[in-house]
Structure formats: structure tokens, C-alpha cells
């Protein structure tokens, strides 16, 4: 668009300006097909509903990191702190008599979001290395605090006596994972729709601008630290909801929910799928969880070797993750197909 054209648009009355359409504002057929797959898996793989539910929860957890890393550009090795905080919030509410699932999710999101807002002022002010160290320190502190407060959290034995109440007072969490499946799917889809709208909004576009050139954004009136704080807080709240969702569907909370290992696995999921795409977080979580389940079944002692090999292959030969590699293949095929026409 020429500068003169842009100036004319801005000078025109609001009613006469062309309506700006946000990028990716409509649902593509491939997206619809993607969300039909879990529903089809319910009927095709009825014996694996628990695993599928955990994949969807891991996908929600990965989405929360994708917002702050893939869109805002905030590197973090301590995202498990918010996940574990949400899990313990839902668990402690249940142990003390409040077992209603939906209100537990809301409470977990609020607690994790408030904590994320408080620590965000330490995180957003630094650069990549500082952010890595600060977030790493946060998760270590939360882990040891939960371990020290064993009289509340159960310590290494985990939180005892947690029972998830019936969903809507009707649907009980069964051993086959049917209620957990639809519960996890509904929460994941609803939050994905909201997050999809967020990243395609002017706020989401400003996050991308900060990621690509944060020093230039103040020149157009964007408050960089404020936007990063908001993104970090939302990401923390989403991670807390994911933690509460796992606690409610498994009815157990352990110290591993606050461990550095969980943060590292989350980062691997995001790198596998591709950052800054939303769907990359879901694809990466599914591939990691399925590979972990299959390979650990073949060789329980050395399954991490093959996960590491897979990660190296993706990073070296498909930069941008699996979805990034597929996009590059598509971009190469499309000009060739258009040239033949």
C-alpha cells in the first residue's frame, strides 16, 4: 500500500474506511478436520481415552508457553511453576471439601495468573539469558517450597485424598476416561478459540512486532513492557488451568508437576511442533506424548535417547518444527504447480 493511499484511508471518516480483516480470521477446512480427529479417536481408540486426554492437557499447557515464547518472544524454563500451582490449587480445594471441577479450574487459573503477574515484572525487564535464569529460579523455588510444605502438599508422596466431583453434578469421572476425555476436549477447544482470537487481534499482532523488533515498537506508541506483562499473565493462567485439568482428571497431584523436567519436556513439545503457530503446540504435544508412550513401552530405560534423536532431527532438517517444515514443502510445491498450469 502506497503512503498516499494509507494517508487517505486514515484521513477518511471512520464510516467510510474499509473494514480491516484480521489475518486467519476464518476457519479453514483443514482446521475443522483437525478438531474432528479427537472425536473420531474416541470411537476408534476407546481403550486409549486416558492417554488422549493427557495429550489434550499437554497441548493446552504447550499453548500457554507458545503465547509467551512463540508470539511474545519471552523464553522460559520455568513454566511448570504455574502448571504445578494450578494443580495444587485444584487439589487443595478438593481435599478441603470443594470438589466442583469448573470452579476449581477458574480458581486455579486465577491463582496462577496472579502469581504470573507478580513475577512478570522480574521476567519482562531482562533479555533472553536473564529471563532463562529468572524463570529457572522461580520453578526451583516453587518446587522446594512445595517439598518443604509437606504437611500441606504431601511432599514427595503427593497430595492425598483428592476427589473430583461430578461434572455439572451429573457426569462422574470414571476409570475408562470417558468424562475426562470430553471435559479435556471442551476446555482445550474453548481456550484455543479464545487464544486464536487473541493472537489474531491487534494485541496479538503487537506481540509479534515486539518479538521481531522490540526496540522499534515504542516508536509507534506501543508500551512493550505492559504488553509483555499481559501476555505472560495470560500464559501463566492458561498453564494453571492445564495443571488443574490434569489434577482433576487423574485425581492426584505430585511434586513432578512443579519440576524442571516438566518445563523441559514442554519446551521440547513446542520445538517439535513449531513455535508461533498455536497448532504447532498441539501437534508437538501429541507427537511427544505418543512417542514417549510407544518408545518407553519398547525400552523403558533408554526411551529418552530416541526422543533426543527425534528432537535433533527436527531442529536440523525441519527448522520451525514439523509445521514449519510442512510449510516450506508447501511453498516449494505451490510455485511448481502454478508453473505447470
N, C-alpha and C positions, 0 to 999 in steps of 0.2 A: 504494500500500500504506500502510495506516494505521500510525502509530508503534507502537501497541499490538500490532498483528499482527507487525510486524518484531521487536519485543522478544520476543514469544512464540516466534518462529522461532529467534532466537539463543539463547534460554534452553533450548530443547528439546535432548535428546540428539542427537548427530550422526547416529545411525542413523535417527531419526525426522524429520529435517529433509527438506523437499522438495529434490530434486536441482535445482540451478541449471543451466539450459541456456544455453550461451553464444550470443550473437547470431550469426546467419548460420552456424550450426554444420552445416547440411546443404547439400548441393549442389542448386541449383535446376536445372530443365531448361534454362533459358537459359544457365547457366554451362557445362553439358555441351556444348551446341550451340556455344558459343564456342570450346571446345578441340577440337571436331571440325573446325572450319573450316580450321586449318592443315593437318591431314591431308588434307582434301579438296583444298586448294590444291596439294598435292604432285602430285596426278594431273591437276588441271585446268590448272595453270600449270607444267609441267615445265621450261620454259626460264627460269623466274624463281626457281629454288631458291636461288641465291646471295643475291638480294635479300631473299627471305623469311627466310633465315637471319639476315641482318643486321638485319632488322626485329625478330626474336625476341630477338637480343642487345641491341638498343637498348631493347626492352621490359624486359628484365632490369635493365639499367642504370637505366631510369626507375623501376622498382620499388624499387631501393635508395635513390633520392632520396625517393620517396613515403613510405618508412618514417620518414625523419628530418624531412621537411618536412610531409607531409600528416598524419602521426599524432603525431609529437613536436613539431612546430611549430618546428624548427630551420631557419632559412633559410640557404642555402648557394649560393655562386657558384664553389666550388672543388671540386666533387665529382669532376671529371675527374682530380684528383690521384690518387685511389685507383684509378680506372679505368686510368690510364696505368701506375701502379705494378704493378698486376696483370698488365697486358700485357707490361711489361718483365721481370717475374719469370718468366712462362712462356716468353718469348722467349729470355732469357739461359740458362735451364735447357736449352732445346732446342739453342742454339748450342754449349753446353759438353757436349753428349752425352746429356742426359736429355730425351728427346722423348716419353715416355709421357704422353698427354693428361690422363687423370684425376688423376694425381698432380700434374701441372702446375697444374690447376685448384685443387686443395687448397692447394698451396704459395702460389699467387697470392692466394687468399682469406686465408690466414694472414698473409702479409706485409702486405697492405692492411689487414687487421683490426688488426694490431699497431700499424701506423702511425696508423690512425684512433683507436685507444685513446690513443695518446700525445698526439695533438693535440686530442683531445676535451676535455681539461682547459682548453685555451685557448678552445674554442668555446662550451661549455655555460655558462660563467660570465657571458657577456655577454648583451646584448639584441640585437634584430634587426640594427641598424646595425653594432654591434660584430662580430656573427657574420658579416655580409656581408664586412666588411673583413678579418677574420682568415682566412676561407676563401679569399677572393680572393688574399690574400698567400701562402697556402700553395700554391695552384696555380701562381702566378707563380714562386715559389721552386723548386718541383719541375721546372717547365719549363726554367728556366735551368740548374738543376743537371744535368739530363739533356743539355742542349745543351753545357754545359761539359765533361761527361764523355764526349766524342765517341769516345774510344778504347774505351769500354765500350758505349755505346748506339748508336754510329754517327752521332750528331748529326743534322743536317738530312737526311742521306742515309738514315736509318733503320737498323734493326738488320739486318745482313746474315747470310745463311747459316742462317736458321731453317727447320727442317723438322719438321713434326708427325708423330709416329709413328702406327702403325696403332692404331685403337681396339680394345681388347681383343685386340690382336695379330692381328686379322683384317681389320677394315674400314679400308681406306685412304682418305684424303681425296682425292677426285677433283676434276677441273676442273668437273664438272657440278654439284657441290654436294650430292650425294645423302647422303653420310655426314655432311657438315656440317649438313644440314637436320635429320636425326633426332637428331644429337648436340645441337644447339642446342635443339631442341624438348624433348628429355628433360631437359636441365639446367634449362631455363626452367620446365617443368611441376613438376619435383620441388621446386625452390626456391620456386615460387609456393605450392605446397601447404603447405610449412613456414612460409612467411611469412603465409599466410592463417590458419593455426592460431595463429601468434604474435599477430597483431593482434586476434584474437577471444578471446585468453586474458585473464586478469586483468591481466597485464603490459601488454598492448595497450590495454586499457580505461584503465589508469592513464596511459598516454601521451596518450590523448585528453583525459583530465582535466587533465593538465599543459598541453596545448595550449589548452584552453578557459579554464583558470584556475589557472595555476601557483602563485599565491600561496596558494591555498586547500588545495592538496594536502598540504602538511606538517601541516595540522590533523588529517588522518585517518591520519597516520603514514607517509606516502609520502616517501621520500628522492628529491627531484626531480633533483638533480644526478647521483645514481647511476643512475637510470632513463634519463636523457638520455644519459649516457655509454655505457650498454649499447646503446641504440638507435643511437647514432652509430657505435659499433664494428661492429655487425651490418651497418648500411648500407654502411660502408666495405668490409667483407669481401665483400658482395654485388657492389659495384661492381668490386672487384678480380677476382672470378670472371668478371664480364661482360667485363672487359678481356682476361683470359686467353683467354676463349672466342673473342673476335674475333681475337686474335693467332694462335690455333691454326687457326682456320678459313680465315683469309686468308694465314697463314704470313708475316706482315710486321708490324713494329711501328715506327711513326714518331713524331716529336715531337708531331704533332697529337693523339695520344691523351692528352697532358697539357695541351692548350691550353685557354685560357679560352673559345674558341669552342665547344668540345665541351660545356663546362659550361653555356653559354648555350643551346645547342640542346637540351640535356637539360631545362632549366627550361621551355623552350617546349613540349616534348612533354608535360610534366606539366600545364602550364596548359591546353593544348588538350584533353586527356582529362579532367582533373579530379583534384584532389588528395584524398588521404584515402579512396580507394576501391579501390586496387590495380588494378582493371580499367581505371581511368582512365589509369594509366601505360601499359598495354598498348595501349589504343585510341589514345592520343595519340602513342605511338611509331609505330604503324602509319600513322596519318594523316600525320604529319610526313614519314616516310620515303617514302611513296608520293607525296605532293605534291612533295617535293623531287626525286624521280626523274622525275616526269612534267613538272613545270614547267621544270626545268633542261634537259630534252630539248627543250622548245619554245623556251626562251630562256636559254641558259647564262649570259649576262652579268647578267640582271636578275631571276633567279628569286627572290631574297630579298625583292624588293618584294611579290610576291604572297603569300609566306609571312607577311610582316609584316601585310599586309592581312587575311589569314585570322585571324591571332592577334588583331588589333584587333576583328574582328567577333565572335569567340568571347567575348572579355573583355567587350564592351559588351552583347551580346544573349543570351549564354548563360553567365551567371555561375556558376561552379562547373564550367566546362568543358563539353565535349559531353555527358558523362554527367550532369552537374548539370542541364543544360538539358532532357535527356530525362526526368529525374526530376520536374522541375517540370511538364512537359507531362503526364506520367502522373498526377501529383497533381491536376491540374485536370480531367482526363478522368474519373478514377475517381469523384469525388462526383457528376458529372453522370450517369454511367452508373448509379450506385446510386439516384439520384433517379428515374430512369425506371422502375426495377423496382417 
